[in-house]
């Protein structure tokens, strides 16, 4: 019975702690975007490194055990993601694109001659 009361009182106290948190500041949002961009770039680099290592292992296999045969299926080339670009430039470009699209009016169709 004491355990039950202890659990219930802990739940009652925790509900007060789960009050709505304030909204994130612009600086915190920017840091979150930057962290997401770094993580995405890191994943692309890891994929590239994995692709290169697979190609190396396959080349070694076909050289030693494959008796000079080529790979049976063609695989897509590994794409190097390049160096990381800070999100300031990409975020500014991304923010400008929707703003420009929202302010732009649809172009009128050119008049037909004839």
Secondary structure as the mmCIF struct_conf table of DSSP 4:
data_model
#
loop_
_struct_conf.conf_type_id
_struct_conf.id
_struct_conf.beg_label_comp_id
_struct_conf.beg_label_asym_id
_struct_conf.beg_label_seq_id
_struct_conf.end_label_comp_id
_struct_conf.end_label_asym_id
_struct_conf.end_label_seq_id
HELX_RH_AL_P HELX_RH_AL_P1 UNK A 2 UNK A 17
TURN_TY1_P TURN_TY1_P1 UNK A 18 UNK A 18
HELX_LH_PP_P HELX_LH_PP_P1 UNK A 19 UNK A 25
HELX_RH_AL_P HELX_RH_AL_P2 UNK A 26 UNK A 64
TURN_TY1_P TURN_TY1_P2 UNK A 65 UNK A 65
BEND BEND1 UNK A 66 UNK A 66
TURN_TY1_P TURN_TY1_P3 UNK A 67 UNK A 68
HELX_LH_PP_P HELX_LH_PP_P2 UNK A 69 UNK A 71
BEND BEND2 UNK A 72 UNK A 73
HELX_LH_PP_P HELX_LH_PP_P3 UNK A 76 UNK A 78
BEND BEND3 UNK A 83 UNK A 83
HELX_RH_AL_P HELX_RH_AL_P3 UNK A 87 UNK A 103
HELX_LH_PP_P HELX_LH_PP_P4 UNK A 104 UNK A 113
#
